Amino acid sequence: MARVCTYLNFPRKTEEAFNFYKSIFGGEFSGGGVARFSDFPPAEGMPKLAESDKSLIIHIELPILGGHVLMGTDAPESMGFKVNFGNNIYISLEPDTKVETKRLFDALSSGGLVTAELQVMFWGAYYGTCTDKFGVQWMFNCNEK
């Protein structure tokens, strides 16, 4: 079955970030649970994995709302990765109620930055945006009347 997922890369913060998201959305990690770099043999042609990176997460999945799945990985510099946070991605949530929208907004913006306060917009939706404490941008659009 087709699905849409959002994939997030973190510089050594994937486990902390996904435990934070799990505390908000509930549920369990799917897709076989938490996979670490040490769970897989080194790929041919890849740089040798630093001992300190073996416990990092190579893949994790967490179902959140409406069948949407967050996926993530640590991106260790020892393997040539350099994570640069930008403004090119939002995870857009459309909860069923204003109460749930407010709960999620408050939890995700805690320790982060509110970029647009929740309010009813000209198109009729209860809308707001925030950046969480890990640099991920969230958009909320609730159409409850």
CORLINKA-V956564 format. One record per helix or strand of 2 or more residues. SS is the DSSP state (A for helix, B for strand). FROM is the first residue (numbers start at 0). LEN is the number of residues. If there is no record, write none. Layout:
BEGIN
ss: (SS | SS)
from: (FROM | FROM)
len: (LEN | LEN)
END
This chain:
BEGIN
ss: (B | A | B | A | A | B | B | A | B | A | B | B | B)
from: (4 | 13 | 28 | 36 | 50 | 56 | 68 | 76 | 89 | 97 | 112 | 125 | 136)
len: (6 | 12 | 8 | 3 | 3 | 7 | 6 | 3 | 4 | 12 | 8 | 6 | 6)
END
